[in-house]
């Protein structure tokens, strides 16, 4: 969220229109429409498998919470940038001009006269984007999710292990109990119960918008 808003501030307030900036905006818009499975494969290749340069291993965290976090962050970033930039552009030009005319710097103008008026729109669209990402199955299926764990995420020997362990996730759990195990009365209750908890969680996130 913070990175997306900062990029949007740069694009809308500081960047001068030119071929590179137009290409950058087009790339961000295109990334916002990329299917989630593509981001999942990207996260798997970059964060889970990793790569070597000169014998030095970069990333390669295996299936882990951190790999899933960063994959979902990359997925939601273009949506936040686009929404934040539109919110910043919607602030009347007179607010900027009045502030600059009174001797404020450009940074002070953005901080005190532009951002406060754009913030409601930025937060609303960003929270809705985060709620959408919370329901994605494909990215975490490749990067973070285990079918079953018999320990809770915070039950680790070292605190750093918390970030480098696979975890159970509600969207992936629904997928598994609905399609990968024999169906009976018990699994039906599990399916409905998991779906209810998941929908309630996403609805709670969306309602904060």
C-alpha positions as CSV (number, residue, x, y, z in Angstrom):
1,X,0.0,0.0,0.0
2,X,2.7,2.5,0.9
3,X,4.9,1.6,-2.1
4,X,1.9,1.9,-4.4
5,X,0.8,5.3,-3.1
6,X,4.4,6.6,-3.4
7,X,4.6,5.4,-7.0
8,X,1.3,7.1,-7.7
9,X,2.4,10.4,-6.2
10,X,5.5,10.3,-8.3
11,X,3.6,9.5,-11.5
12,X,0.9,12.1,-11.0
13,X,2.9,14.9,-9.3
14,X,6.5,14.7,-10.4
15,X,6.9,12.7,-13.6
16,X,7.0,14.7,-16.8
17,X,4.9,13.2,-19.7
18,X,7.1,11.4,-22.1
19,X,7.6,8.1,-24.0
20,X,9.0,6.3,-20.9
21,X,6.3,7.5,-18.5
22,X,3.6,6.6,-21.0
23,X,5.1,3.2,-21.4
24,X,5.3,2.8,-17.6
25,X,1.6,3.7,-17.2
26,X,0.6,1.3,-20.0
27,X,2.6,-1.5,-18.3
28,X,0.9,-0.9,-14.9
29,X,-2.5,-1.0,-16.5
30,X,-1.6,-4.2,-18.4
31,X,-0.3,-5.8,-15.2
32,X,-3.6,-5.0,-13.4
33,X,-5.3,-7.3,-15.9
34,X,-2.9,-10.2,-15.8
35,X,-4.6,-13.5,-14.6
36,X,-3.6,-14.5,-11.1
37,X,-2.2,-17.8,-12.3
38,X,0.5,-15.9,-14.1
39,X,1.5,-14.1,-10.9
40,X,1.5,-17.5,-9.2
41,X,4.0,-18.9,-11.7
42,X,6.1,-15.7,-11.5
43,X,6.2,-16.0,-7.7
44,X,7.1,-19.7,-8.0
45,X,9.9,-19.0,-10.4
46,X,11.3,-16.0,-8.6
47,X,10.7,-16.5,-4.9
48,X,10.3,-20.3,-4.5
49,X,12.9,-21.6,-6.9
50,X,15.1,-18.5,-7.1
51,X,18.1,-18.0,-9.3
52,X,21.9,-17.9,-9.1
53,X,24.2,-15.1,-10.3
54,X,27.9,-15.9,-10.1
55,X,27.3,-18.8,-7.7
56,X,25.3,-16.7,-5.3
57,X,21.7,-17.8,-4.7
58,X,19.0,-15.1,-4.7
59,X,15.6,-15.9,-3.2
60,X,14.9,-19.6,-3.4
61,X,12.8,-19.6,-0.2
62,X,10.8,-22.8,-1.2
63,X,7.1,-22.8,-0.4
64,X,6.9,-20.2,2.4
65,X,4.8,-17.4,3.9
66,X,7.2,-14.8,2.6
67,X,7.1,-16.0,-1.0
68,X,3.3,-15.9,-0.9
69,X,3.2,-12.4,0.7
70,X,5.5,-10.9,-2.0
71,X,3.7,-12.7,-4.8
72,X,0.3,-11.2,-3.6
73,X,2.0,-7.8,-3.1
74,X,3.2,-7.8,-6.7
75,X,-0.3,-8.8,-7.8
76,X,-2.1,-6.0,-5.9
77,X,0.5,-3.3,-6.6
78,X,-0.7,-2.3,-10.1
79,X,-4.3,-2.0,-8.9
80,X,-3.3,0.3,-6.0
81,X,-1.1,2.5,-8.2
82,X,-3.8,3.0,-10.8
83,X,-6.5,3.7,-8.2
84,X,-4.2,6.1,-6.1
85,X,-3.2,8.0,-9.2
86,X,-6.8,8.6,-10.3
87,X,-7.7,9.7,-6.8
88,X,-4.7,12.2,-6.8
89,X,-5.7,13.5,-10.2
90,X,-9.3,14.2,-9.0
91,X,-8.1,16.7,-6.4
92,X,-8.9,20.2,-7.8
93,X,-5.9,22.0,-9.3
94,X,-6.7,25.2,-7.3
95,X,-5.6,23.5,-4.1
96,X,-2.1,23.0,-5.5
97,X,-1.9,26.4,-7.1
98,X,-3.1,28.2,-3.9
99,X,-0.6,26.4,-1.7
100,X,2.3,27.1,-4.1
101,X,1.3,30.7,-4.4
102,X,1.6,31.1,-0.6
103,X,5.2,29.9,-0.7
104,X,4.8,26.2,0.1
105,X,7.2,23.7,-1.6
106,X,5.9,21.1,-3.9
107,X,6.4,18.4,-1.3
108,X,4.6,20.4,1.4
109,X,1.8,21.0,-1.1
110,X,1.4,17.3,-1.8
111,X,1.6,16.4,1.9
112,X,-0.9,19.0,3.2
113,X,-3.1,20.0,0.3
114,X,-3.3,17.0,-2.1
115,X,-2.9,13.8,-0.1
116,X,-5.5,14.4,2.6
117,X,-8.2,15.0,0.0
118,X,-7.2,12.0,-2.1
119,X,-6.7,9.7,0.9
120,X,-10.4,8.5,1.2
121,X,-10.5,7.4,-2.4
122,X,-7.0,5.8,-2.2
123,X,-7.9,3.8,0.9
124,X,-11.3,2.7,-0.4
125,X,-10.0,1.3,-3.7
126,X,-6.9,-0.2,-2.0
127,X,-8.9,-2.0,0.7
128,X,-11.2,-3.4,-2.0
129,X,-8.1,-4.5,-4.0
130,X,-6.7,-6.2,-0.9
131,X,-10.0,-8.0,-0.3
132,X,-9.9,-9.3,-3.9
133,X,-6.3,-10.6,-3.4
134,X,-7.3,-12.2,-0.1
135,X,-9.5,-14.6,-2.1
136,X,-6.9,-15.7,-4.7
137,X,-6.0,-19.4,-4.8
138,X,-3.6,-19.8,-7.7
139,X,-0.8,-17.5,-6.4
140,X,-0.6,-19.1,-3.0
141,X,-1.1,-22.6,-4.3
142,X,2.4,-22.3,-6.0
143,X,4.1,-20.2,-3.3
144,X,2.8,-20.5,0.2
145,X,0.0,-23.0,0.8
146,X,0.2,-26.5,2.3
147,X,-2.7,-29.0,2.2
148,X,-2.4,-29.8,5.9
149,X,-0.2,-28.7,8.8
150,X,-0.5,-30.0,12.3
151,X,1.2,-27.0,13.8
152,X,0.1,-23.4,14.0
153,X,2.2,-20.8,12.1
154,X,3.7,-19.3,15.3
155,X,4.8,-22.7,16.7
156,X,8.4,-22.4,15.5
157,X,11.8,-22.9,17.1
158,X,13.2,-19.6,15.9
159,X,11.2,-16.5,15.1
160,X,12.7,-16.2,11.7
161,X,11.2,-19.6,10.8
162,X,7.8,-17.9,10.9
163,X,8.5,-16.3,7.5
164,X,10.0,-19.3,5.8
165,X,7.4,-22.0,6.4
166,X,4.4,-23.1,4.3
167,X,1.0,-22.4,5.8
168,X,-2.6,-23.5,5.4
169,X,-4.8,-20.9,3.6
170,X,-8.6,-20.7,3.4
171,X,-9.0,-20.4,-0.4
172,X,-6.7,-23.3,-1.0
173,X,-8.3,-25.4,1.7
174,X,-11.7,-24.9,0.1
175,X,-10.3,-26.0,-3.2
176,X,-8.8,-29.2,-1.7
177,X,-11.9,-30.2,0.4
178,X,-14.2,-29.6,-2.6
179,X,-12.2,-31.4,-5.3
180,X,-9.3,-33.5,-4.0
181,X,-10.8,-35.7,-1.2
182,X,-13.7,-38.2,-1.2
183,X,-17.0,-36.5,-0.6
184,X,-19.3,-37.5,2.3
185,X,-21.4,-35.8,5.0
186,X,-18.3,-34.7,7.1
187,X,-16.5,-33.1,4.1
188,X,-19.7,-31.3,3.1
189,X,-19.8,-29.7,6.6
190,X,-16.2,-28.8,6.3
191,X,-16.8,-27.2,2.8
192,X,-19.7,-25.1,4.0
193,X,-17.9,-24.1,7.2
194,X,-14.7,-23.1,5.5
195,X,-16.6,-21.2,2.8
196,X,-18.6,-19.3,5.5
197,X,-15.5,-18.3,7.5
198,X,-13.8,-17.2,4.3
199,X,-16.7,-15.2,2.9
200,X,-17.2,-13.5,6.4
201,X,-13.5,-12.6,6.4
202,X,-13.5,-11.1,2.9
203,X,-16.8,-9.3,3.6
204,X,-15.3,-7.8,6.8
205,X,-12.3,-6.5,4.9
206,X,-14.5,-5.0,2.2
207,X,-16.8,-3.4,4.7
208,X,-13.9,-1.4,6.1
209,X,-13.8,0.4,2.7
